[in-house]
Amino acid sequence: MNLLDLAPLSFDEFLAALDPPLHEFYRDIRAGQQIEEIFHSRLLEACNSYFIIGGLPECVDSWARHRDPKKIQRMQRELVNIYENDFSKHNGKVDSARILMVFRSIVPQLAKPNEKFLYGCVKEGARAREFEEAVEWLVSAGMLLRVYNVSKPEHPLSAFDQLNHFKIYLFDTGLLKHMAGLDNAAILLKNDYQFKGPLTENFVLQQLQGQFEAAPRYYSNHGSEIDFLLQRGVEVIPVEIKAGEDRQAASFKAFLRDRQPETAIRFSRRGYRVEDGFTNLPLYLAGKTSEMIG
């Protein structure tokens, strides 16, 4: 018997469903390849569409058939309501009200300058023992993606997990966009809108799922933070995510200077290039990360 984990469509699958010719080009992109500006722009536009629509099959199918953003918005609203109503039906021994409170805290959790999950953000004065089972239930149900902070950015990452220090993300970027109340125009017009950073991190994390043997971690220490850490064999790869045009990344640069990793990655809206000890990958290549770094 084989066990399969079902997840929303990846960006790769999304592109295959909505733009087969562009997907054919995307599929053939190789490490070191310079991507022509026309294709780079089209893939970024497709990435923006994914931020809005997400990877839930019903939403992708609706967009393929109707190209109606209002239909997508209505579906996302209905899906959130269905999920919230189902908590009480499938929660077992866990208090469904606490599950709901954790679920509804996702946006404010990610909107904080420090994205570390805080129980006080679920309910004022709340303690871990009140809500940790609810968090665990949502993670086990596949609704939340949990990323642990590690005390050391070293192999094996799991040996340094700080189990009380983690960030949570939503399983689908489109639903997160809807729950945050983001207007589609802000994304399509490429404005520097609020919540742009967390939404972009959620997208990258969603695409990284299953590419490496160990789940992604992150590193936060004395005000310095690396967005994600990936493990490939015995190698630990730092990842920086840039949602906008700002190229300042003091923590990332300090990490590269002090630890000199063999491989380092920055995801941004810029084109593919190798510079200053790291590889810049366009956001749309997050789903091909393991392939692009060789």
C-alpha positions as CSV (number, residue, x, y, z in Angstrom):
1,M,0.0,0.0,0.0
2,N,1.3,3.5,-0.9
3,L,0.2,6.6,1.0
4,L,-0.2,9.8,-1.0
5,D,-0.5,13.3,0.4
6,L,-2.8,15.4,-1.8
7,A,-2.0,19.1,-2.1
8,P,-3.1,22.1,-4.2
9,L,-1.8,22.3,-7.7
10,S,1.8,23.5,-7.8
11,F,2.7,26.5,-10.0
12,D,4.0,23.9,-12.6
13,E,0.6,22.1,-12.7
14,F,-1.2,25.5,-12.7
15,L,0.7,26.6,-15.7
16,A,0.1,23.3,-17.5
17,A,-3.7,23.7,-16.9
18,L,-3.9,27.3,-18.1
19,D,-1.2,27.9,-20.6
20,P,0.3,24.7,-22.2
21,P,2.7,26.5,-24.6
22,L,4.2,28.6,-21.8
23,H,4.3,25.5,-19.6
24,E,6.3,23.7,-22.3
25,F,8.9,26.5,-22.2
26,Y,8.9,26.5,-18.4
27,R,9.3,22.8,-18.2
28,D,12.5,23.0,-20.4
29,I,14.2,25.7,-18.4
30,R,17.6,24.4,-17.2
31,A,20.2,25.6,-14.7
32,G,22.3,28.4,-16.0
33,Q,19.9,29.3,-18.8
34,Q,19.3,33.0,-19.4
35,I,15.5,33.5,-19.8
36,E,14.4,36.0,-22.4
37,E,12.6,39.0,-21.1
38,I,9.4,38.2,-22.9
39,F,9.2,34.8,-21.2
40,H,10.3,36.2,-17.9
41,S,7.5,38.8,-18.0
42,R,4.9,36.2,-19.0
43,L,6.0,33.8,-16.2
44,L,5.9,36.6,-13.6
45,E,2.4,37.5,-14.8
46,A,1.4,33.8,-14.4
47,C,2.9,33.9,-10.9
48,N,0.8,36.9,-10.0
49,S,-2.3,35.0,-11.3
50,Y,-1.3,32.0,-9.0
51,F,-1.1,34.4,-6.0
52,I,-4.8,35.3,-6.7
53,I,-6.2,32.0,-7.8
54,G,-4.1,29.6,-5.9
55,G,-3.9,25.9,-6.6
56,L,-7.2,24.5,-5.5
57,P,-8.6,22.5,-8.5
58,E,-12.1,24.0,-8.4
59,C,-10.7,27.5,-8.6
60,V,-8.2,26.7,-11.3
61,D,-10.9,25.0,-13.3
62,S,-13.2,27.9,-12.9
63,W,-10.5,30.3,-14.1
64,A,-9.8,28.1,-17.1
65,R,-13.5,28.1,-18.1
66,H,-14.6,31.6,-17.2
67,R,-11.7,34.0,-16.4
68,D,-13.9,35.7,-13.9
69,P,-12.2,37.0,-10.7
70,K,-15.5,37.5,-9.0
71,K,-16.3,33.7,-9.3
72,I,-12.9,32.9,-7.9
73,Q,-13.4,35.3,-4.9
74,R,-16.9,33.7,-4.3
75,M,-15.4,30.2,-4.4
76,Q,-12.6,31.1,-2.0
77,R,-15.1,32.6,0.4
78,E,-17.3,29.5,0.3
79,L,-14.3,27.2,0.7
80,V,-13.1,29.0,3.8
81,N,-16.7,28.8,5.2
82,I,-16.8,25.1,4.4
83,Y,-13.4,24.4,6.1
84,E,-14.5,26.4,9.2
85,N,-17.8,24.5,9.4
86,D,-16.0,21.2,9.0
87,F,-13.7,21.7,12.0
88,S,-16.5,20.8,14.4
89,K,-17.3,17.6,12.5
90,H,-13.8,16.1,12.3
91,N,-11.9,17.5,15.3
92,G,-12.2,14.4,17.5
93,K,-11.1,15.3,21.1
94,V,-9.8,18.7,20.2
95,D,-11.9,21.8,20.9
96,S,-13.3,23.0,17.6
97,A,-13.5,26.6,18.8
98,R,-9.8,26.6,19.5
99,I,-9.1,25.1,16.0
100,L,-11.2,27.9,14.5
101,M,-9.4,30.6,16.5
102,V,-5.9,29.3,15.4
103,F,-7.1,29.1,11.8
104,R,-8.4,32.7,11.8
105,S,-5.1,33.9,13.4
106,I,-3.0,32.9,10.4
107,V,-3.1,36.4,8.7
108,P,-2.3,38.4,11.8
109,Q,0.4,35.9,12.7
110,L,2.1,36.4,9.4
111,A,1.5,40.2,9.3
112,K,3.7,40.8,12.4
113,P,7.2,42.1,11.8
114,N,8.4,38.9,13.6
115,E,6.4,36.0,12.0
116,K,7.0,33.6,14.9
117,F,3.8,32.0,15.9
118,L,2.5,33.6,19.1
119,Y,-0.3,32.1,21.1
120,G,-1.2,35.5,22.4
121,C,-2.1,36.4,18.8
122,V,-4.8,33.7,18.9
123,K,-6.3,35.0,22.1
124,E,-5.0,37.7,24.5
125,G,-3.2,36.0,27.4
126,A,-3.4,32.6,25.8
127,R,-0.8,29.9,26.7
128,A,0.7,27.1,24.6
129,R,-1.1,24.4,26.5
130,E,-4.5,25.9,25.5
131,F,-3.9,25.9,21.8
132,E,-1.0,23.6,20.9
133,E,-3.4,20.6,20.2
134,A,-5.4,22.9,17.8
135,V,-2.2,23.8,16.0
136,E,-1.2,20.2,15.8
137,W,-4.6,19.2,14.5
138,L,-4.5,21.8,11.7
139,V,-0.9,20.8,10.7
140,S,-1.9,17.1,10.7
141,A,-5.0,17.9,8.6
142,G,-2.7,19.6,6.0
143,M,-4.4,23.0,6.5
144,L,-1.2,24.6,8.0
145,L,2.4,24.4,7.0
146,R,4.7,24.6,10.0
147,V,8.3,25.7,9.7
148,Y,10.5,25.2,12.8
149,N,13.3,27.6,13.8
150,V,16.6,25.8,14.3
151,S,19.1,26.7,17.0
152,K,22.0,25.9,14.6
153,P,21.9,26.1,10.8
154,E,23.7,22.8,10.5
155,H,23.2,19.2,9.3
156,P,20.9,17.5,10.2
157,L,18.5,20.3,10.6
158,S,15.9,18.2,12.5
159,A,18.4,17.7,15.4
160,F,18.3,21.5,16.1
161,D,14.5,22.1,15.9
162,Q,13.1,24.4,18.5
163,L,9.7,22.9,19.0
164,N,8.3,25.9,20.7
165,H,9.6,28.4,18.1
166,F,7.9,28.1,14.7
167,K,6.1,29.9,11.9
168,I,2.8,28.8,10.3
169,Y,1.7,29.3,6.7
170,L,-1.5,28.3,4.9
171,F,-1.7,25.3,2.6
172,D,-2.9,27.4,-0.4
173,T,-1.6,30.9,-1.4
174,G,-4.8,31.9,-3.1
175,L,-6.9,31.2,0.1
176,L,-4.3,33.2,2.1
177,K,-4.7,36.1,-0.3
178,H,-8.5,35.9,0.2
179,M,-8.3,35.6,4.0
180,A,-6.0,38.7,4.1
181,G,-8.6,40.7,2.2
182,L,-6.1,41.6,-0.5
183,D,-7.5,43.3,-3.6
184,N,-6.5,41.5,-6.8
185,A,-5.6,44.9,-8.5
186,A,-2.8,45.4,-5.9
187,I,-1.1,42.2,-7.1
188,L,-1.8,42.6,-10.8
189,L,-0.6,46.2,-10.8
190,K,2.6,45.2,-8.9
191,N,2.0,47.7,-6.1
192,D,4.0,47.5,-2.9
193,Y,0.9,46.4,-1.0
194,Q,0.8,45.3,2.7
195,F,1.2,41.6,3.3
196,K,3.3,41.2,0.1
197,G,6.2,39.6,1.9
198,P,4.2,36.9,3.8
199,L,2.2,36.1,0.7
200,T,5.4,35.6,-1.3
201,E,6.9,33.5,1.4
202,N,3.8,31.3,1.5
203,F,4.0,30.8,-2.3
204,V,7.7,29.8,-2.2
205,L,7.2,27.4,0.8
206,Q,4.2,25.8,-1.0
207,Q,6.4,25.2,-4.1
208,L,9.3,23.8,-2.1
209,Q,7.2,21.1,-0.5
210,G,8.5,17.6,-1.3
211,Q,11.6,18.7,-3.2
212,F,14.1,17.9,-0.5
213,E,14.2,15.0,2.0
214,A,13.9,17.3,5.0
215,A,11.2,19.9,5.4
216,P,12.3,23.5,5.2
217,R,13.3,25.2,8.4
218,Y,14.3,28.8,9.2
219,Y,16.9,30.5,11.3
220,S,16.4,33.4,13.7
221,N,19.0,34.5,16.2
222,H,19.6,37.8,17.9
223,G,17.6,39.8,15.4
224,S,19.1,38.1,12.3
225,E,16.8,35.8,10.3
226,I,17.2,33.6,7.3
227,D,13.8,33.0,5.6
228,F,14.3,29.3,5.0
229,L,16.9,26.6,5.2
230,L,17.0,23.6,2.9
231,Q,18.9,20.4,3.4
232,R,20.4,18.6,0.5
233,G,22.5,15.6,1.6
234,V,24.8,17.1,4.3
235,E,24.6,20.5,2.8
236,V,22.5,23.3,4.3
237,I,21.3,25.9,1.9
238,P,20.1,29.4,3.0
239,V,17.2,31.0,1.2
240,E,16.3,34.6,1.0
241,I,12.9,35.7,-0.4
242,K,12.4,39.2,-1.8
243,A,8.9,40.2,-2.6
244,G,9.7,43.7,-4.0
245,E,12.5,45.6,-5.6
246,D,14.4,46.3,-2.4
247,R,17.7,44.4,-2.5
248,Q,18.8,45.0,1.1
249,A,19.4,41.7,2.8
250,A,21.8,42.3,5.7
251,S,21.1,39.1,7.5
252,F,21.4,37.0,4.4
253,K,24.7,38.7,3.4
254,A,26.1,38.3,6.9
255,F,25.2,34.6,6.9
256,L,27.0,34.2,3.5
257,R,30.0,36.1,4.8
258,D,30.3,34.2,8.1
259,R,29.4,30.7,7.0
260,Q,30.3,30.7,3.3
261,P,27.8,28.0,2.2
262,E,28.5,26.1,-1.0
263,T,25.0,27.0,-2.3
264,A,22.7,29.9,-1.4
265,I,19.5,31.1,-3.1
266,R,17.6,34.3,-3.3
267,F,14.1,34.2,-4.8
268,S,12.9,37.5,-6.3
269,R,11.2,39.0,-9.3
270,R,14.6,39.5,-11.0
271,G,15.9,37.2,-13.7
272,Y,18.1,34.1,-13.2
273,R,21.7,35.1,-12.4
274,V,24.6,34.2,-10.2
275,E,26.1,37.0,-8.1
276,D,27.8,37.7,-4.8
277,G,28.0,34.1,-3.7
278,F,24.4,33.2,-4.3
279,T,22.0,32.3,-7.1
280,N,19.0,34.5,-7.8
281,L,16.1,32.5,-9.0
282,P,12.9,34.2,-10.3
283,L,9.9,33.4,-8.0
284,Y,8.3,31.2,-10.7
285,L,11.2,28.8,-10.5
286,A,10.6,27.9,-6.8
287,G,9.0,24.6,-7.9
288,K,12.2,23.7,-9.8
289,T,14.7,24.6,-7.1
290,S,16.3,21.2,-6.7
291,E,16.7,21.0,-10.4
292,M,18.1,24.6,-10.8
293,I,20.8,24.2,-8.2
294,G,22.1,21.0,-9.7
